[in-house]
Amino acid sequence: MKDVEMAAKWKDNDSTEVSVEEMEPVLAQLDENISRLWRALPPCTALMVITGSGDPREMSRLHAKKRLYDSELKMKKWDDIPVKWMDEDQQAYTLAVDKARTGLGFIAIK
């Protein structure tokens, strides 16, 4: 079930959006896998599908920017740092962390 995460390139730190056409077959396969599992369950059985997290790409990008800023700040004056970490970055990072932490859960009883 990790195919969706791999197809979305969440682990690649690639911020480009994956097209619907690329994701469609992967999501169809996920649907088929869950359907096959559901059909194999005996009656009165609960099926829970829980995602681990949301999209972490923006969080990873901002985290890398923060690490770069912190390392540059140790060696240079603030005015000499090419990449700045501003309040807007911190706010965006907080939102990105929330998005990455938010997963989905589904439960059904056959």
Buried (B, 14 or more C-beta within 10 A) or exposed (E): EEEBBEBBBBEEEEEEEEEEEEBEEBEEBBEEEBEEEEEEEEEEEEEEBEEEBBBBBBBBBBBEBBEBBEEBBEEEEEEEBEEEBEEEBEEBBEEBBEBBEEEEEEEEEE
